[in-house]
Amino acid sequence: MMSHTVEKIRGIYAITADSAINLEQIEKIIIQHKVSILQYRHKTTDNALKLIEATKLRQLCLQYHTLFIINDDINLAQKVNADGVHLGKTDDSIQAARQLLGAHAIIGVSCYNDIKLAQQAQTQGANYVAFGALFVSTTKSDAPHCSLDIITQARQQLTLPIVGIGGIDFNNQQQAFAAGCDAVAMINSLFES
């Protein structure tokens, strides 16, 4: 039942910094690190700007066969024909996203350090789950810690791809993969280097 798209959820999952995008920089990062997934995450209330940025990133991702995921915003994902959406605890439901984006959309869900939440997400039709923070995160310093043991347990119980997030860099990414992550999300180690 796995589509080819979901099989691409491995390797480096880049998340844009929460600021205006630098297209040239993002393109370099995609090429240099063979980024398989790019998530657009800009917490601005300027919807016109978000639409412009997301549209440009969509084009870039198509060019490099990179999956394009929108953080939190199902409507924006639909407008730019993104590959999918990533939902946090307080965002819309998987069902709402599926209804609007269709059967082929990739829906990812933040599960923090909670395997039960991940099992629910799998039952409800999510395409991948994200656990974290695996390491100390500079982006979300108050993020709950998720031990690598939880990843290993989740790997045994879930059939979905697992994305590790939080404080992951090129020095510790192997620990995340070894614990059972299919992909590792990076923000600062990519964008601030």
C-alpha positions as CSV (number, residue, x, y, z in Angstrom):
1,M,0.0,0.0,0.0
2,M,3.1,2.3,0.4
3,S,3.3,4.7,-2.5
4,H,6.6,5.7,-4.0
5,T,6.1,9.1,-2.4
6,V,6.2,7.8,1.1
7,E,9.3,5.7,0.3
8,K,11.0,9.0,-0.2
9,I,10.6,9.7,3.5
10,R,14.2,8.9,4.4
11,G,17.5,10.7,4.8
12,I,17.5,14.4,5.4
13,Y,14.2,16.3,6.0
14,A,15.0,20.0,5.8
15,I,12.7,22.5,7.6
16,T,13.0,26.1,6.6
17,A,13.9,28.6,9.2
18,D,11.0,30.7,10.6
19,S,11.9,33.8,8.5
20,A,11.7,35.0,5.0
21,I,13.1,32.4,2.7
22,N,16.4,32.6,0.8
23,L,15.8,30.6,-2.3
24,E,19.4,30.4,-3.4
25,Q,20.5,29.2,0.0
26,I,17.7,26.6,0.1
27,E,18.6,25.4,-3.4
28,K,22.3,24.9,-2.4
29,I,21.2,23.0,0.7
30,I,18.9,20.7,-1.4
31,I,21.8,19.9,-3.8
32,Q,24.6,19.7,-1.2
33,H,22.8,17.5,1.3
34,K,20.6,15.5,-1.2
35,V,17.5,16.7,0.8
36,S,14.6,14.3,0.2
37,I,11.9,16.3,1.9
38,L,11.6,20.1,2.4
39,Q,9.0,21.5,4.9
40,Y,8.0,25.1,4.6
41,R,7.6,26.5,8.1
42,H,7.2,30.3,8.3
43,K,5.0,31.4,11.2
44,T,4.1,34.7,9.6
45,T,0.5,36.0,9.5
46,D,1.2,37.5,6.0
47,N,-0.8,35.0,3.9
48,A,0.1,36.7,0.6
49,L,3.8,36.3,1.4
50,K,3.3,32.7,2.5
51,L,1.6,31.9,-0.8
52,I,4.5,33.5,-2.8
53,E,7.2,31.8,-0.8
54,A,5.4,28.4,-0.9
55,T,4.9,28.7,-4.6
56,K,8.6,29.3,-5.2
57,L,9.6,26.5,-3.0
58,R,7.1,24.1,-4.7
59,Q,8.8,24.9,-8.1
60,L,12.3,24.3,-6.6
61,C,11.2,21.0,-5.1
62,L,9.7,19.8,-8.4
63,Q,13.0,20.7,-10.1
64,Y,15.0,18.5,-7.6
65,H,12.4,15.7,-7.1
66,T,12.2,16.7,-3.4
67,L,9.0,16.2,-1.5
68,F,7.4,19.5,-0.5
69,I,5.5,19.6,2.8
70,I,3.7,22.6,4.3
71,N,3.8,23.0,8.1
72,D,0.3,23.4,9.7
73,D,-1.5,25.0,6.8
74,I,-3.8,22.6,4.9
75,N,-5.3,25.4,2.8
76,L,-1.9,26.6,1.7
77,A,-0.8,23.1,0.9
78,Q,-3.8,22.7,-1.3
79,K,-3.3,26.1,-3.1
80,V,0.3,25.3,-4.1
81,N,-0.3,21.7,-4.7
82,A,2.2,20.6,-2.1
83,D,3.0,16.9,-1.6
84,G,1.5,17.1,1.8
85,V,1.1,18.8,5.2
86,H,2.7,18.3,8.6
87,L,0.3,18.6,11.6
88,G,1.1,19.4,15.2
89,K,-0.9,18.8,18.4
90,T,-3.1,21.8,18.0
91,D,-3.6,21.7,14.2
92,D,-6.4,20.3,12.1
93,S,-7.2,16.6,12.2
94,I,-5.7,14.0,9.8
95,Q,-9.2,13.4,8.5
96,A,-9.7,17.1,7.7
97,A,-6.3,17.2,5.9
98,R,-7.1,14.0,4.0
99,Q,-10.5,15.3,2.9
100,L,-9.1,18.5,1.5
101,L,-5.8,17.2,0.1
102,G,-6.9,13.8,-1.2
103,A,-5.7,10.2,-1.0
104,H,-2.2,10.9,-2.4
105,A,-1.3,13.6,0.0
106,I,1.4,12.9,2.6
107,I,0.2,13.7,6.0
108,G,2.8,13.8,8.8
109,V,2.0,14.1,12.5
110,S,4.1,15.3,15.4
111,C,4.0,12.7,18.2
112,Y,6.6,14.3,20.5
113,N,7.6,11.4,22.7
114,D,4.3,9.5,22.7
115,I,4.1,6.2,21.0
116,K,0.3,6.0,21.7
117,L,-0.2,9.2,19.7
118,A,1.8,7.7,16.9
119,Q,-0.3,4.5,16.9
120,Q,-3.4,6.6,16.7
121,A,-2.0,8.6,13.9
122,Q,-1.2,5.4,12.0
123,T,-4.7,4.1,12.5
124,Q,-6.1,7.4,11.3
125,G,-4.2,7.3,8.1
126,A,-1.1,9.4,8.7
127,N,1.8,8.7,6.3
128,Y,4.6,9.4,8.7
129,V,5.1,10.3,12.3
130,A,7.7,12.7,13.9
131,F,9.3,12.1,17.3
132,G,11.4,14.6,19.2
133,A,13.2,16.5,20.5
134,L,15.9,13.8,20.3
135,F,18.6,16.1,21.3
136,V,18.7,19.6,22.8
137,S,16.9,21.8,20.3
138,T,17.9,25.4,19.8
139,T,14.7,26.0,17.8
140,K,12.3,24.8,20.4
141,S,14.2,24.9,23.7
142,D,11.0,23.9,25.6
143,A,10.3,20.9,23.4
144,P,9.7,17.7,25.4
145,H,12.7,15.3,25.2
146,C,12.2,12.0,23.3
147,S,14.8,9.4,24.1
148,L,16.3,7.2,21.4
149,D,14.8,4.2,23.2
150,I,11.4,5.5,22.4
151,I,12.3,5.6,18.7
152,T,13.5,2.0,18.9
153,Q,10.3,0.9,20.6
154,A,8.2,2.9,18.1
155,R,10.1,1.2,15.2
156,Q,9.0,-2.2,16.5
157,Q,5.4,-1.2,16.8
158,L,4.8,1.0,13.7
159,T,4.8,0.4,10.0
160,L,5.0,4.1,9.1
161,P,8.2,6.0,8.4
162,I,9.6,7.7,11.5
163,V,11.1,11.2,11.4
164,G,13.4,12.3,14.2
165,I,13.5,16.0,15.1
166,G,15.1,18.3,17.6
167,G,18.8,19.2,17.8
168,I,19.9,16.8,15.1
169,D,23.1,17.7,13.2
170,F,25.7,16.0,11.1
171,N,27.5,14.7,14.2
172,N,24.5,13.0,15.9
173,Q,22.3,12.0,13.0
174,Q,23.7,8.5,12.9
175,Q,22.4,7.9,16.4
176,A,18.9,8.8,15.2
177,F,19.1,6.5,12.2
178,A,20.6,3.7,14.3
179,A,17.7,4.0,16.8
180,G,15.2,3.5,13.9
181,C,14.5,6.9,12.3
182,D,13.9,6.7,8.5
183,A,14.6,10.4,8.2
184,V,16.0,13.2,10.3
185,A,14.7,16.7,10.4
186,M,17.2,19.5,10.5
187,I,16.8,23.3,10.7
188,N,19.7,25.0,12.3
189,S,22.5,22.7,11.3
190,L,21.5,23.2,7.7
191,F,20.5,26.9,7.6
192,E,23.0,28.3,10.0
193,S,26.2,26.7,8.7
